[in-house]
Amino acid sequence: MVGEYREINPDVEDDLYQTGLSCIEVAARYTASQGLESFRGIEEDFKFALGREDVNHSFRGLMDVATPNEVWDWKTGKNVYPEDEIIQGMIYAMGYLDLFGEPPEKIRFVYIQKEIERVIEPTDENWQQMLDVVRDIVKAKESGEFPAKPDPSSCYWCSYEGFCPSAEGGSPVGAGGISWNQI
């Protein structure tokens, strides 16, 4: 299969290709170490809406791995951002609940290049923290007033990156480079 990938993607630079292979090896070792007999889904697409008075917003995501009681998210970068894990993890928890009818026990962020994992649980405190951030983003998007004053080097670390018009042009935005007005 490795050779097939190289044949399909001959233009991938050697260092990126080797990094990719290394990530696949770590992910395979991690998966084998968990001793699971089954998975609920791989690359499981989800979409749900919160129709709350304070947060009326839709969410969409892709779970890398859904086990019988957990979500795993492969992280290929070298940096760890605990505050982002809570927000992303709680969105995964809601997606899991929507897909499978029950919440996951844990959300695991597996940092492949560092070979570490970080775990969060779907607690009320984590849920509230995620709602606070989403409320702020929705409010800023609706008003068009974003509290951050980004420059191209700081947009990557801003919660408003995918929505703020200041991020457009000077910096690639989140969600695959999609500008704020297309989201």
C-alpha positions in Angstrom: 0.0 0.0 0.0 2.9 2.4 0.7 4.2 1.9 -2.8 0.8 2.5 -4.2 0.5 5.9 -2.4 3.9 6.9 -3.9 2.7 5.9 -7.4 -0.5 7.9 -7.1 1.2 10.9 -5.6 4.7 11.1 -7.2 5.0 14.9 -6.7 5.0 14.7 -2.9 8.3 16.0 -1.6 10.5 13.3 -0.1 10.6 14.9 3.4 6.8 15.2 3.5 6.5 11.6 2.2 8.7 10.4 5.0 6.9 12.4 7.6 3.6 10.9 6.3 5.0 7.4 6.6 6.3 8.0 10.1 2.8 9.3 11.1 1.1 6.3 9.7 3.5 4.0 11.6 2.9 5.8 14.9 -0.9 5.7 14.3 -0.7 2.0 13.5 1.3 1.3 16.7 -1.1 3.4 18.8 -4.1 1.7 17.4 -2.6 -1.8 18.0 -1.7 -0.8 21.6 -5.4 -0.1 22.4 -6.4 -3.7 22.0 -9.8 -2.8 20.3 -11.7 -5.5 18.5 -13.9 -3.1 16.6 -14.5 0.5 15.7 -17.7 2.5 15.2 -16.2 4.6 12.4 -13.1 5.9 10.7 -13.2 9.4 9.2 -16.8 9.7 10.6 -18.5 12.8 9.2 -21.0 14.5 11.5 -23.2 17.6 11.6 -25.4 18.8 14.4 -27.2 22.0 15.4 -27.4 23.6 18.8 -30.8 25.3 18.8 -30.2 27.0 22.1 -31.4 30.5 22.9 -27.8 31.6 23.6 -26.2 29.5 20.9 -28.1 28.8 17.8 -25.5 27.4 15.5 -24.6 24.4 13.4 -21.4 22.4 13.7 -19.8 20.0 11.3 -16.7 17.9 11.8 -14.9 14.7 11.0 -13.8 12.3 13.7 -10.6 10.5 12.7 -11.6 7.4 14.8 -14.8 6.6 16.7 -14.3 3.6 19.0 -17.2 1.9 21.0 -16.7 4.6 23.7 -14.2 7.2 22.5 -13.2 9.7 19.8 -9.6 9.8 18.6 -8.2 12.8 16.8 -4.8 12.4 15.1 -2.7 15.6 15.4 0.1 15.8 12.9 1.5 19.1 14.1 4.2 19.5 16.8 2.4 22.0 19.0 -0.1 21.2 21.8 -2.9 23.7 22.5 -5.0 22.5 25.5 -7.6 25.2 25.2 -8.3 24.2 21.6 -8.6 20.6 22.7 -11.5 21.4 25.0 -13.5 23.2 22.3 -12.8 20.7 19.6 -13.3 17.8 22.0 -16.7 18.9 23.1 -17.8 19.4 19.5 -16.6 15.8 18.8 -18.5 14.7 21.9 -21.7 16.2 20.6 -21.1 14.8 17.1 -20.6 11.4 18.7 -23.8 11.7 20.7 -25.7 12.7 17.6 -24.4 9.8 15.6 -24.4 7.0 18.2 -27.1 8.1 20.7 -24.7 8.3 23.6 -21.8 10.5 24.6 -18.2 9.2 24.4 -16.4 8.5 27.7 -13.3 10.3 26.4 -11.8 12.3 23.6 -8.2 11.4 22.8 -5.9 13.8 21.0 -3.0 11.7 19.7 0.0 13.9 18.7 1.7 11.6 16.3 5.0 13.5 15.8 5.5 13.7 19.6 4.0 10.3 20.2 1.9 11.6 23.1 -1.7 11.5 23.9 -3.9 14.0 25.8 -7.3 13.1 27.0 -10.3 15.2 27.9 -13.7 14.1 29.2 -17.1 15.5 28.3 -17.7 17.2 31.6 -20.1 20.0 32.4 -17.1 22.4 32.9 -15.7 21.6 29.5 -19.1 21.9 27.9 -19.5 25.4 29.4 -16.1 26.5 28.3 -16.8 25.4 24.7 -20.2 27.2 24.8 -18.5 30.4 26.0 -16.1 30.5 23.1 -18.8 29.6 20.6 -21.1 32.3 22.0 -18.3 34.9 21.6 -17.6 33.8 18.0 -21.2 33.8 17.0 -21.7 37.2 18.5 -18.7 38.6 16.7 -19.7 37.1 13.4 -23.3 38.5 13.7 -22.1 42.0 14.7 -19.0 42.0 12.4 -17.0 43.3 15.3 -14.0 41.1 16.2 -12.1 41.8 19.4 -8.8 40.5 18.0 -6.6 42.8 16.0 -4.6 40.2 14.0 -1.6 40.5 12.0 -0.5 37.7 9.5 1.7 36.0 12.1 -1.0 35.7 14.8 -4.1 34.7 13.0 -3.4 31.0 13.3 -3.7 31.3 17.1 -7.0 33.3 17.1 -10.4 31.8 17.8 -11.9 34.2 15.3 -9.5 33.2 12.5 -12.1 31.4 10.3 -14.6 34.3 10.6 -12.7 37.6 10.9 -12.3 39.6 7.7 -8.9 40.9 8.9 -7.6 37.3 8.6 -8.6 37.3 4.9 -5.7 38.1 2.6 -2.9 38.6 5.2 -3.0 35.1 6.6 -4.4 31.8 5.6 -7.5 31.1 7.6 -8.8 27.9 9.2 -11.1 25.4 7.6 -8.7 24.7 4.7 -8.0 28.3 3.7 -11.7 29.2 3.3 -12.3 32.9 3.8 -14.6 34.1 6.6 -17.4 35.1 4.3 -17.6 31.7 2.7 -18.0 29.8 6.0 
